[in-house]
Amino acid sequence: MTTPPPPVEPAPPTASRRALGCALEIVETLVLTLVLFWVIQSFVAQPFQVQQFSMQNTIQDGQFVLVDRLTPHFDRYHRGDIIVFTPPQAVEESPDQKPFIKRIIGVENDTVSIQDGKVFVNGIELDEPYVFKGTDGKAQATVPSNGTDTWTIGPGQLFVMGDHRARSSDSRVFGPIEIKTVIGRAWLRYWPIENLGILPTDQHPELSSPSASPSAGPSASPSAGPTKKPTAKPTKKPTATPRH
């Protein structure tokens, strides 16, 4: 009876093959990490270091904020939002056109004006608690630039200003910006860690009250009109019979 030969065991991998396999795994992990990092930064959130003084004291020079790039795709920008954008031209604050960080003051169809150091939107004075305060505790006056003090915001545009009005190159200088130049909405200050917190915004309720809203008033619908109250028929009073 013939004895079958013992099974041939595969040769153990050599050291070079093991090293190659490990290297491939490391490369795959790095590539996946880089792709994930790129996707997050491009479409979800992006870190941004503030290198300007124009948002004092809300945000200080050198602090890091996280910019939300996702929600603006389904939630439009609002007055009071703090945004990061590419400036339309080189200005003194950023001669190499690095991204700016400012606050939205006016949105599409708004009329923004500056009068006596105050900001008005659609004829309503803004309540701006975020404006930089001097040593006397009073908010800085807002001064127009380039001889223009009134702007009408067109479709797809935003009007922006820094909280430190005296140190900000903004829409007073270069006019309303295009929404397509906005990188995202800054919402979290995360570094230094002791300053960690959600960035304060202001939705300006004084502009949304029924008396202040530009849309308040009679409806423009052709079928709409003043509601007539039913006319009450005059009640005939009984005639008193004269006494003789």
Residue frames relative to the residue before (quaternion, step in Angstrom):
aa qw qx qy qz dx dy dz
M 1.0000 0.0000 0.0000 0.0000 0.00 0.00 0.00
T 0.3483 -0.7599 0.5189 0.1786 3.55 -0.84 1.09
T 0.3378 -0.7385 0.5525 0.1877 3.56 -0.86 0.99
P 0.4218 -0.7109 0.4887 0.2790 3.64 -0.74 1.03
P 0.5388 -0.6287 0.4479 0.3374 3.54 -1.03 0.70
P 0.5519 -0.6115 0.4414 0.3559 3.61 -1.01 0.64
P 0.5716 -0.6038 0.4204 0.3633 3.64 -1.09 0.70
V 0.4262 -0.6969 0.5225 0.2444 3.47 -1.10 0.81
E 0.2734 -0.7643 0.5642 0.1512 3.57 -0.64 1.10
P 0.5194 -0.6397 0.4560 0.3363 3.57 -1.03 0.81
A 0.5378 -0.6268 0.4579 0.3292 3.50 -1.06 0.71
P 0.5089 -0.6443 0.4639 0.3326 3.60 -0.90 0.79
P 0.5566 -0.6181 0.4232 0.3592 3.58 -1.00 0.76
T 0.4741 -0.6656 0.4973 0.2913 3.48 -1.03 0.75
A 0.6730 -0.5012 0.3585 0.4090 3.54 -1.27 0.36
S 0.6461 0.5321 -0.3318 0.4351 3.60 1.00 -0.75
R 0.6508 0.5039 -0.3210 0.4686 3.58 1.03 -0.78
R 0.6333 0.5209 -0.3339 0.4650 3.60 0.99 -0.76
A 0.6529 0.5145 -0.3128 0.4595 3.58 0.97 -0.84
L 0.6420 0.5246 -0.3197 0.4587 3.59 1.04 -0.81
G 0.6490 0.5214 -0.3153 0.4555 3.57 0.99 -0.85
C 0.6517 0.5080 -0.3085 0.4712 3.57 0.99 -0.85
A 0.6458 0.5255 -0.3201 0.4521 3.57 0.98 -0.84
L 0.6476 0.5154 -0.3185 0.4621 3.58 0.99 -0.82
E 0.6423 0.5192 -0.3236 0.4617 3.58 0.99 -0.79
I 0.6463 0.5134 -0.3182 0.4663 3.58 1.00 -0.82
V 0.6496 0.5127 -0.3145 0.4650 3.59 0.96 -0.88
E 0.6493 0.5158 -0.3186 0.4592 3.60 0.93 -0.88
T 0.6532 0.5131 -0.3093 0.4630 3.59 0.98 -0.86
L 0.6631 0.5038 -0.3057 0.4615 3.57 0.96 -0.88
V 0.6529 0.5133 -0.3152 0.4592 3.58 0.94 -0.89
L 0.6566 0.5066 -0.3068 0.4671 3.57 0.94 -0.90
T 0.6500 0.5162 -0.3137 0.4611 3.59 0.98 -0.85
L 0.6639 0.5012 -0.3053 0.4634 3.59 0.94 -0.87
V 0.6432 0.5138 -0.3230 0.4668 3.59 0.96 -0.84
L 0.6589 0.5041 -0.3032 0.4689 3.58 0.93 -0.91
F 0.6413 0.5216 -0.3150 0.4662 3.58 0.99 -0.88
W 0.6592 0.5082 -0.3045 0.4633 3.60 0.95 -0.88
V 0.6528 0.5126 -0.3184 0.4579 3.58 0.92 -0.86
I 0.6627 0.5031 -0.3086 0.4610 3.59 0.91 -0.92
Q 0.6980 0.4725 -0.2821 0.4582 3.60 0.86 -0.94
S 0.7047 0.4799 -0.2721 0.4461 3.58 1.01 -0.77
F 0.8330 0.2338 -0.0768 0.4955 3.58 0.96 -0.80
V 0.7529 0.3837 -0.2160 0.4892 3.65 1.10 -0.39
A 0.7765 -0.2275 0.2092 0.5491 3.61 0.40 -1.18
Q 0.0981 -0.8000 0.5917 0.0143 3.54 -1.09 0.80
P 0.3874 -0.7044 0.5338 0.2622 3.61 -0.88 0.86
F 0.0399 -0.7930 0.6078 -0.0123 3.55 -1.10 0.75
Q 0.2289 -0.7639 0.5879 0.1355 3.57 -0.90 0.96
V 0.3682 -0.7253 0.5435 0.2072 3.54 -0.80 1.06
Q 0.0160 -0.8025 0.5957 -0.0297 3.56 -0.76 1.07
Q 0.6060 0.4989 -0.3573 0.5062 3.54 1.07 0.84
F 0.4265 -0.6943 0.5221 0.2519 3.55 -1.31 0.36
S 0.4768 0.7435 -0.3961 0.2510 3.58 1.26 -0.17
M 0.7195 0.4153 -0.2689 0.4873 3.63 1.18 -0.27
Q 0.3356 0.7258 -0.5277 0.2866 3.60 1.17 0.39
N 0.6648 -0.2431 -0.7017 -0.0814 1.58 -1.99 1.46
T 0.3414 0.7424 -0.5072 0.2737 3.56 1.19 0.36
I 0.7755 0.0070 0.0326 0.6305 3.58 0.96 -0.95
Q 0.2923 -0.7776 0.5358 0.1510 3.55 -0.84 1.00
D 0.6259 -0.5256 0.4264 0.3876 3.53 -1.26 0.50
G 0.7880 0.3054 -0.2456 0.4748 3.57 -0.93 0.97
Q 0.5686 0.5889 -0.3988 0.4133 3.60 1.18 -0.22
F 0.3584 -0.7183 0.5588 0.2083 3.55 -1.28 0.49
V 0.0725 -0.7798 0.6211 0.0307 3.55 -1.04 0.86
L 0.3767 -0.6893 0.5682 0.2451 3.54 -1.27 0.42
V 0.2312 -0.7939 0.5555 0.0874 3.55 -0.77 1.12
D 0.3160 -0.7522 0.5580 0.1515 3.54 -0.73 1.14
R 0.0873 -0.8179 0.5686 0.0157 3.58 -0.58 1.18
L 0.6048 0.6025 -0.3365 0.3974 3.58 1.28 -0.18
T 0.7413 0.4598 -0.2681 0.4088 3.59 0.56 -1.13
P 0.5893 0.5781 -0.4093 0.3886 3.69 0.97 -0.48
H 0.5603 0.6015 -0.3983 0.4070 3.61 1.20 -0.29
F 0.8019 0.1908 -0.1182 0.5537 3.61 1.14 -0.50
D 0.7186 0.2932 -0.2352 0.5851 3.60 1.26 0.12
R 0.3611 -0.7791 0.4699 0.2043 3.56 -0.26 1.29
Y 0.5952 -0.5607 0.4377 0.3739 3.53 -1.29 0.36
H 0.2130 -0.7895 0.5702 0.0785 3.55 -1.09 0.83
R 0.6085 -0.4953 0.4500 0.4266 3.54 -1.28 0.28
G 0.7554 0.3573 -0.2770 0.4744 3.56 -0.95 0.87
D 0.5359 0.6113 -0.4124 0.4111 3.61 1.20 -0.34
I 0.2971 -0.7052 0.6112 0.2023 3.55 -1.20 0.63
I 0.0385 -0.8316 0.5531 -0.0326 3.58 -0.61 1.10
V 0.2941 -0.6939 0.6257 0.2011 3.51 -1.38 0.41
F 0.0904 0.8097 -0.5670 0.1211 3.58 -0.77 1.01
T 0.4934 -0.6164 0.5169 0.3306 3.53 -1.32 0.25
P 0.4007 -0.7322 0.4844 0.2620 3.63 -0.58 1.05
P 0.5412 -0.6641 0.4112 0.3114 3.58 -1.03 0.75
Q 0.7998 0.0819 -0.0412 0.5932 3.60 1.20 -0.34
A 0.5742 -0.5677 0.4552 0.3752 3.53 -1.29 0.36
V 0.0101 -0.7900 0.6123 -0.0295 3.57 -0.86 1.01
E 0.7268 -0.4474 0.2890 0.4337 3.55 -1.27 0.24
E 0.6550 0.5332 -0.3163 0.4320 3.57 1.01 -0.80
S 0.7967 0.0306 0.0034 0.6036 3.60 1.13 -0.63
P 0.1428 -0.8441 0.5108 0.0788 3.60 0.28 1.22
D 0.7170 0.4069 -0.2592 0.5032 3.60 1.15 -0.51
Q 0.4783 -0.7196 0.3955 0.3113 3.59 1.31 0.40
K 0.1807 0.7554 -0.5946 0.2078 3.56 0.85 0.98
P 0.6503 -0.5345 0.3471 0.4135 3.61 -1.10 0.53
F 0.3257 -0.7292 0.5799 0.1606 3.51 -1.16 0.82
I 0.1616 -0.7334 0.6419 0.1548 3.54 -1.32 0.31
K 0.1146 0.7903 -0.5831 0.1493 3.57 -0.64 1.19
R 0.4635 -0.6522 0.5219 0.2958 3.54 -1.37 0.04
I 0.4470 -0.6781 0.5149 0.2742 3.57 -1.03 0.82
I 0.1674 -0.7855 0.5924 0.0628 3.55 -0.86 1.06
G 0.8157 0.0590 -0.0030 0.5754 3.57 0.96 -0.85
V 0.2181 -0.7639 0.5953 0.1205 3.55 -1.15 0.67
E 0.7982 -0.3193 0.2154 0.4631 3.55 -1.36 0.02
N 0.8334 0.1791 -0.1990 0.4835 3.55 -1.03 1.04
D 0.5102 0.6248 -0.4383 0.3964 3.62 1.23 0.05
T 0.2137 -0.7064 0.6486 0.1864 3.53 -1.33 0.36
V 0.1210 -0.7988 0.5890 0.0197 3.56 -0.60 1.20
S 0.0511 0.7966 -0.6004 0.0484 3.57 -0.91 0.91
I 0.2604 -0.7367 0.6055 0.1511 3.55 -1.26 0.54
Q 0.0874 0.7948 -0.5899 0.1131 3.56 -0.71 1.14
D 0.8589 -0.0321 -0.0105 0.5111 3.54 -0.85 1.04
G 0.7310 -0.4473 0.2362 0.4580 3.58 0.97 0.89
K 0.6550 0.4834 -0.3039 0.4950 3.59 1.30 0.02
V 0.3634 -0.7122 0.5595 0.2184 3.55 -1.28 0.50
F 0.0992 -0.7880 0.6073 0.0205 3.54 -0.95 0.98
V 0.0951 -0.7617 0.6385 0.0550 3.56 -1.08 0.80
N 0.8315 -0.0589 -0.0287 0.5517 3.54 -0.64 1.20
G 0.7252 -0.4595 0.2298 0.4585 3.54 1.03 0.85
I 0.6367 0.5083 -0.3249 0.4802 3.60 1.28 -0.03
E 0.4172 -0.7043 0.5121 0.2599 3.60 -0.82 0.95
L 0.3907 -0.7297 0.5158 0.2211 3.56 -0.87 0.99
D 0.3082 -0.6768 0.6322 0.2172 3.52 -1.19 0.68
E 0.0080 0.8417 -0.5345 0.0762 3.60 -0.34 1.26
P 0.0841 -0.8369 0.5401 0.0294 3.61 0.25 1.21
Y 0.6289 0.5713 -0.3229 0.4168 3.59 1.24 -0.39
V 0.4992 0.6705 -0.4337 0.3364 3.63 1.18 -0.29
F 0.5925 -0.6085 0.4107 0.3318 3.55 -1.01 0.93
K 0.2262 -0.7782 0.5765 0.1047 3.55 -0.95 0.94
G 0.4419 -0.7009 0.5031 0.2457 3.55 -1.04 0.81
T 0.7439 -0.3957 0.2870 0.4557 3.55 -1.30 -0.11
D 0.6513 0.5071 -0.3170 0.4670 3.58 1.21 -0.43
G 0.5419 -0.6501 0.3856 0.3674 3.57 1.31 0.01
K 0.5876 0.5710 -0.3751 0.4335 3.58 1.26 0.04
A 0.5326 -0.6310 0.4622 0.3232 3.56 -1.08 0.75
Q 0.5693 -0.6017 0.4465 0.3383 3.54 -1.12 0.76
A 0.4522 -0.6339 0.5466 0.3083 3.52 -1.19 0.57
T 0.3462 -0.7124 0.5705 0.2171 3.56 -1.13 0.68
V 0.1163 -0.8157 0.5666 0.0107 3.54 -0.63 1.19
P 0.4364 -0.6945 0.4954 0.2860 3.63 -0.86 0.85
S 0.2622 -0.7556 0.5816 0.1482 3.54 -1.30 0.34
N 0.8300 0.2258 -0.1755 0.4789 3.56 -1.26 0.52
G 0.6395 -0.5775 0.3260 0.3889 3.59 1.13 0.57
T 0.6274 0.5131 -0.3470 0.4719 3.59 1.25 0.13
D 0.0566 -0.8246 0.5626 0.0151 3.57 -0.87 0.93
T 0.7403 0.3029 -0.2056 0.5639 3.60 1.28 0.07
W 0.0113 -0.7941 0.6066 -0.0373 3.55 -0.94 0.97
T 0.2078 -0.7348 0.6293 0.1444 3.56 -1.14 0.72
I 0.3191 -0.7809 0.5118 0.1623 3.57 -0.65 1.15
G 0.2948 -0.7982 0.5081 0.1338 3.54 -0.63 1.18
P 0.7217 -0.4073 0.3151 0.4626 3.60 -1.30 0.00
G 0.8341 0.1799 -0.1476 0.5001 3.57 -0.97 0.88
Q 0.6268 0.5367 -0.3361 0.4539 3.59 1.20 0.42
L 0.1558 -0.7489 0.6354 0.1055 3.54 -1.36 0.34
F 0.2590 -0.7268 0.6095 0.1821 3.56 -1.19 0.60
V 0.0458 -0.8358 0.5457 -0.0389 3.59 -0.61 1.15
M 0.0006 0.7691 -0.6389 -0.0169 3.53 -1.27 0.57
G 0.4797 -0.6370 0.5147 0.3151 3.55 -1.24 0.45
D 0.5757 -0.5941 0.4309 0.3604 3.57 -1.19 0.46
H 0.6800 0.3683 -0.2639 0.5765 3.59 1.19 -0.55
R 0.2386 -0.8487 0.4538 0.1300 3.54 0.24 1.33
A 0.6693 0.5155 -0.3082 0.4373 3.60 1.05 -0.68
R 0.7582 0.3334 -0.1927 0.5261 3.62 1.20 -0.37
S 0.5984 0.5874 -0.3429 0.4235 3.58 1.17 0.44
S 0.1983 -0.7103 0.6636 0.1252 3.52 -1.03 0.94
D 0.1558 0.8161 -0.5261 0.1813 3.58 -0.36 1.19
S 0.8149 -0.2595 0.1702 0.4894 3.59 -1.18 -0.48
R 0.5319 0.5930 -0.4254 0.4295 3.59 1.21 -0.17
V 0.6980 0.4414 -0.2464 0.5072 3.56 1.23 -0.60
F 0.8394 0.1768 -0.0599 0.5105 3.59 0.70 -1.09
G 0.5745 -0.6299 0.3723 0.3669 3.59 1.21 0.29
P 0.7400 -0.3745 0.2857 0.4801 3.60 -1.28 -0.11
I 0.3353 -0.7341 0.5558 0.1996 3.57 -1.14 0.66
E 0.5053 -0.6312 0.4937 0.3201 3.55 -1.25 0.41
I 0.5350 -0.6402 0.4420 0.3295 3.59 -0.94 0.86
K 0.6153 0.5761 -0.3512 0.4076 3.60 1.06 -0.66
T 0.6481 0.5051 -0.3311 0.4639 3.62 1.21 -0.28
V 0.5395 0.6324 -0.3988 0.3872 3.60 1.28 -0.14
I 0.3600 -0.7370 0.5387 0.1927 3.57 -0.88 1.01
G 0.7360 -0.3442 0.2389 0.5318 3.57 0.97 -0.80
R 0.5749 -0.5870 0.4639 0.3313 3.50 -1.40 -0.01
A 0.3117 -0.7427 0.5608 0.1915 3.61 -0.67 1.08
W 0.0069 0.8475 -0.5289 0.0446 3.57 -0.68 1.06
L 0.7919 0.2255 -0.1215 0.5542 3.61 1.16 -0.44
R 0.1942 -0.7273 0.6466 0.1239 3.56 -0.97 0.93
Y 0.0480 -0.8637 0.5009 -0.0269 3.58 -0.44 1.21
W 0.8016 0.1489 -0.1081 0.5689 3.63 1.18 -0.14
P 0.4334 -0.1740 -0.8721 0.1461 1.60 -1.81 1.76
I 0.6458 -0.5875 0.3363 0.3531 3.51 -1.11 0.80
E 0.6261 0.5472 -0.3519 0.4298 3.61 1.09 -0.60
N 0.6902 0.4346 -0.2762 0.5085 3.59 1.26 -0.27
L 0.2994 0.7812 -0.4993 0.2254 3.58 1.27 0.27
G 0.4217 0.7009 -0.5085 0.2690 3.56 -0.88 0.92
I 0.5871 -0.5556 0.4560 0.3724 3.54 -1.32 0.36
L 0.4502 -0.6927 0.4905 0.2773 3.58 -0.90 0.89
P 0.4334 -0.7179 0.4772 0.2629 3.60 -0.82 0.93
T 0.0823 -0.7687 0.6329 0.0424 3.55 -0.98 0.89
D 0.2199 -0.7589 0.5974 0.1368 3.56 -1.27 0.19
Q 0.2683 -0.7978 0.5240 0.1301 3.57 -0.57 1.17
H 0.3607 -0.7778 0.4557 0.2394 3.60 1.31 0.07
P 0.0626 -0.8361 0.5448 0.0148 3.59 0.44 1.17
E 0.5529 0.6158 -0.4078 0.3856 3.60 1.15 -0.41
L 0.6695 0.4838 -0.3018 0.4760 3.60 1.22 -0.43
S 0.7173 0.4575 -0.2517 0.4614 3.58 1.17 -0.42
S 0.4632 0.6636 -0.4680 0.3549 3.58 1.24 0.03
P 0.6469 -0.5555 0.3407 0.3962 3.62 -1.06 0.64
S 0.6907 0.4847 -0.2957 0.4479 3.58 0.98 -0.76
A 0.7288 0.4291 -0.2384 0.4775 3.59 1.17 -0.58
S 0.5597 0.6374 -0.3930 0.3549 3.57 1.15 -0.45
P 0.4550 -0.6967 0.4737 0.2883 3.62 -0.82 0.94
S 0.6702 0.4975 -0.3048 0.4587 3.57 1.17 -0.45
A 0.4836 0.6677 -0.4480 0.3458 3.55 1.26 -0.12
G 0.5259 0.6098 -0.4673 0.3650 3.56 -0.97 0.78
P 0.7447 -0.3768 0.2649 0.4829 3.58 -1.22 -0.13
S 0.5506 -0.6146 0.4503 0.3411 3.55 -1.10 0.66
A 0.4252 -0.7070 0.5080 0.2476 3.54 -1.13 0.74
S 0.4402 0.7075 -0.4572 0.3107 3.58 1.22 -0.06
P 0.5315 -0.6512 0.4257 0.3352 3.62 -0.88 0.89
S 0.6967 0.4838 -0.2814 0.4487 3.54 1.05 -0.73
A 0.5976 0.5763 -0.3658 0.4207 3.54 1.26 -0.29
G 0.1623 0.7791 -0.5935 0.1206 3.53 -1.08 0.57
P 0.6923 -0.4559 0.3260 0.4544 3.52 -1.22 0.12
T 0.3890 -0.7209 0.5270 0.2263 3.52 -0.92 0.88
K 0.2813 -0.7706 0.5506 0.1547 3.52 -0.71 1.09
K 0.3491 -0.7132 0.5666 0.2200 3.50 -0.94 0.89
P 0.5387 -0.6203 0.4427 0.3592 3.57 -0.97 0.75
T 0.4072 -0.7232 0.5112 0.2233 3.49 -0.90 1.02
A 0.3414 -0.7493 0.5307 0.2010 3.51 -0.68 1.08
K 0.4327 -0.6908 0.5144 0.2664 3.56 -0.92 0.93
P 0.4946 -0.6703 0.4531 0.3174 3.56 -0.87 0.86
T 0.3508 -0.7358 0.5437 0.2000 3.53 -0.92 0.92
K 0.3598 -0.7489 0.5180 0.2035 3.51 -0.73 1.09
K 0.3464 -0.7491 0.5300 0.1946 3.51 -0.67 1.13
P 0.5050 -0.6426 0.4675 0.3368 3.58 -1.02 0.72
T 0.4212 -0.7108 0.5138 0.2310 3.51 -1.01 0.92
A 0.3726 -0.7355 0.5215 0.2196 3.52 -0.70 1.02
T 0.3809 -0.7177 0.5335 0.2351 3.57 -0.93 0.86
P 0.4024 -0.7326 0.4826 0.2616 3.54 -0.58 1.08
R 0.3731 -0.7199 0.5418 0.2213 3.49 -1.05 0.77
H 0.2816 -0.7569 0.5661 0.1656 3.54 -1.03 0.77
